[in-house]
Amino acid sequence: MEIVIAHDYEEMSKISAGLIAAQIRKKHDSVLGLATGDTPSGTYKELVRLHKEEGLDFSKIKSFNLDEYIGLAPLHPNSYNYFMQENLFKHINTVPANEFVPQGNTDDPEEFCAWYEQKILEAGGIDLQVLGIGRNGHIAFNEPGSSLASRTRVKALAQKTIEDNSRFFESIDQVPRFVITMGVGTILDARKILLVANGKKKAEACAKFIEGPVTSQVTASALQLHPFVTVVLDEEAASALQRKEYYNWIRDHKQLVQKKIGR
Ligand code: GLP
């Protein structure tokens, strides 16, 4: 796991957008896994800038979003479909038929989940999966206790997540209790993973998943089992890490590290 500690949110967003852009430039028809939330919105803003000012081309990209609330139609302003349209898709040149976001108002969520997994397979699998992290250490909506082998499925939200996400709704009662989410196993199948996190409120979850044991109680810790994970944190999110000096040394000696160990 490569840990990159940025000074602030802006730098975190630039670094993570740079990594996504490098993936797209290397493989024009990359399959991206995308996340929603306050954390990646700065990254998406920078991707939009790279598209508008530097011609970053998304026309051959396919994307699969991590999750969606059950019961919200794609045009609902609190849906993740809507978030993706507003924060990314409508500003770049992705092809709508290639933008996959779980459908919250499907009649048959279970069948939908199987179809979604199938679509990811047909696309050739995810090349680069972007992730944020919940305060309880979840990735996508894989709440504590989720199987680390889980696939796309319906989950019930944990109380902490309902409280955290209520800031986007008029009242806490309006937060849907059920969601469709890619599983931890689905995420681990991606060829590369990029997790972004910022702010003091994520410090504890980051310390647990990076430096604690692999446990289904902190589903992000499953990323320790993946060979190509980059974590980009701001200083606040990194503040509870024990081995900060080591991560910073690697970051500052990147060329030497690449020469010696090839990463
Ligand atoms: C939700 C999403 C996660 C996201 C998390 C953190 O629970 N399902 O994918 O990582 O929120 O969101 P934020 O970036 O707004 O803190």
Residues whose N, C-alpha, C, O or C-beta is under 5 A from the ligand:
A	BS01	GLP	A35 T36 G37 D38 T39 P40 D67 G132 I133 G134 A140 F141
